[in-house]
Amino acid sequence: MSATHLHARPSAGFDTRLAETQALLRRAAAEFAPLTQASSLGAEDVVITHLINALGLDIPVFVLDTGMLHAETLALLERTRASSNVPVRVFQPREEATIAFVAREGQDAMYRSLALRKACCQIRKMEPLARALDGQRAWITGLRREQSATRAEVPLIDTSEARTKFNPLADWTWGDVWHYIATRGVDYNPLHDQFYPSIGCAPCTRAISLGEDFRAGRWWWEDEAAKECGLHVKKTTEDTPA
């Protein structure tokens, strides 16, 4: 059964939330340029990219190609670049950094310790993210409160850091996301049809079983509280880069 048939169930008030999301994206484009959308090419992100294009907004999109993405994700990336009216930029890790890390720690280092997994994320995600966001006043993400306990209080507009972050789907349900995809014919990652609700790098993502947490397939060997790569972790004075 496809993900659309399984999940496309809008919650009460969907039309109102959609209108609010559209208004928020228009405001972001009008008042916070230059800004960009960060897309992992997951279900939430393809919805936002579709909205940006449908609304005719001048908001470019970027994707972090970590060098370890699924073939299905890379294929969707190429289709998205071909069909999008706005630019879809791709940022990759520094080749010398990835070669040195793998040579030193091995291809499967992420499974050996949390520190090594975060070091891999730093090279493959965080450093390219910094380049993607350089010069941007704001960015747009697909974070939703329903995704995990650590995201339960995600605001629509996050001004807690120097660069404003817009989370236009913060109060959408999973059913809302798939209702939009189904009714608008949005292209999506076929891994979602194989019970991958959250899709990252291939070594760090697995399918989930019925009843498992939404993000159970991400870094499944780690403690629940550690399950972030660093892209959406707020920094404090006690934090080290992750």
N, C-alpha and C positions, 0 to 999 in steps of 0.2 A: 504494500500500500504506500502511495506517495505521501510525502510530508504534508502536502496541501490537503489531501483527503483526510489525513489523520488529525491535523491541527487547526485547519482554517475555521475557527469559531470566534467571531467577534464578540467582545464583551459589551455590556450595556454602555451606551454613551460613546461608542467607537467613532461615530461621525463627528461628534463634538471634539474628541481628542485629535482626530485627523485634521480638523480645521485649525485647532490650536497649534499643532505641529507645523502646518503650512505657514501660519502666521509667524511662528518663531523662526523658521528658516528664512522667510522674507526679511524679518527684522535683522537677523544675523548678517545677511548679505548686504543690507542697506547701511548698517551702522558699525560693523566690525571688520570691514575689509582692510587689509587682505586677510582672508581666512581660508581654511581648507577642510575637507572631510577626510578623516582617517578610516579606511575601509579594510577589513579583514576578508571581505567578500562573503561573510556570513549572512544569514537571513536578515538581520536587522540592518546591516550595512547596505545590502542591495536595495532595500526599501528606501533608505535615505538617498542613495544615488538616484534612484528612479524619481523620487520627489524633486530633487534638485533639477534634474533634466525636465521634468514635467512642468515645473514652475518657471523654467527659463532663467534660473539664477546663475550668477557668475561665481560659482564656488567650485574650484578644481578639487579633484579627488586624488588621494595617494594611497598606495598599497605597499606594504613592506614585504618584499620577496626575500625571505630569510635564507633561501637556499635549501630549505627542508620542507617545502610545502607539498601537499598532495598533488598528484597529476590532475585531479579533478579541479582543484583550486586554480592551478595555473591555466587550465583550459578556460575556466570562467573568466579569469583575468583578461585573456586575449579577446574573448567575446565582448567583455565590458568595454575594453579600449576601443574596439571597432564600432560599438553601437552608441557610446556616450557622446552627447553634444559638448560636454565640458571635458577638459583634459584629465586624463587618468595617468598620473605619474607613478613610476615604480622606483623604490629605493632599496638597494641591496647592501648587505654588510661589506665592510672592507675585506677584500679577498685575502690580504696578507694576515689579517687578524683571525679569520676562520681557519686558514691553513695552519697557523701556529697553534691555535687552541686544539684542533683535532690531533695534530702531531704530538702535542704535549699530554693531552688528557684522554684521547681516544674518541671514536665516533659516538660511543654510547655514554659519554661522561655524565650526561644529565640524570642518569639513573643511579649514579653512585652517591650523590649527596645533593642537598638543597643548594649549597654554595656553588657547586659546579653547574647545576641547572641554571641558577641565576646568572652565573658568569657567561653561560651560553646565550641566555636571553639578552644580556648586556651587549654582546657582540652582534647578535643577529637581529635584535629588535630595538634596543634602547639607543644605540649609537646612530643607526639609520633614522630613527624617529626624530632625534635632535636635528638632523639635517633636513628632514621633511618639514619640520616646524620652524626652521630658521626664518626669521623675518615675518612670521605670521602673528597677527593680533589675537586670533582666536582659532579654535578648531572644533570640529563636530564629530561626535562618536555615537555608536549604537548602544551605549550602556542602558540597561533597563533595571529597575529596582527588583524585578522578579527573578533576575538571573542568579543571584546568590545572596547570602547573608551579608557579605562584605559590600554589596551594592544596594542594600535595602533602602538607603537614604539618598540615593543619587538625585541631585536636583536637576531641573530642566536647564538652568543656567548656573554654572559653577564659577564663581569669581574668587575662590579662595587662594588661587595662585596667580602669578603675574600674567599668564595667558588665559583668557576666558575660554571655558570649555562649554559647548552646547551639547546637551543630551536630549534631543528632541523626542526620543521614544521612551523616555524615562518611565512614564506611567502607562505604557502599552503592555498588554499581556502577550504571551506567546501566540495565543489564538488571534489576537489583533494583527500581529506581524504576518501570519500566514493567510489571514483573510485578505489583507492588502495584496500579498503576492498572488494569491489565487484569482482575485477579481480584476487585477491589472495585468495579468500574464507576465509577471516579472521573472526574468531568468534567474535561477538560483543554483547553488552548488548541489549536485546530485548526491553528495555524501549525506545530506539531510534526509534523503529517502532511505538511507541505511542506518538511521538512528544515531547520527552525529548532530546533536543540537548545537554544540559549540565546537568550532573547527580551528585548529591552530597548525603548528608544525606536525608533520606525520609521526615522528617518534613520540610525541607528547600528547597525542589525541587518540582516543578509542571510541567505539560505539558504546552507548549505554543501554541498560536493560530497563524494562518497565518498572517504574517506581523509584529509580535512582534519581539523585539530584541532577538538575539541569547541567551543571558543570562537572559532574562526576567523571566524565571522560577526559578531562584535562588534568595532566600531572597526577593521575589516579594513585600513584604510589606514595604521594606526599600527604602530610597532614592537611586537613581542610582549610585551616587558617593561612596556609602558605600559598594557596592556589592563585597567584597572580604573577605575571611576568615582569611587572614594574611599570607598564605603560599607563596604568590607571591607579597607581598607588600614590597616595599623598605623601610628600616628603615632610619630615619633621627634622628638628635640629639633631635628633638622635639617629636618624636614618643614614644608612650608607647606600650608595647607588645599587639598584637591583634590576 
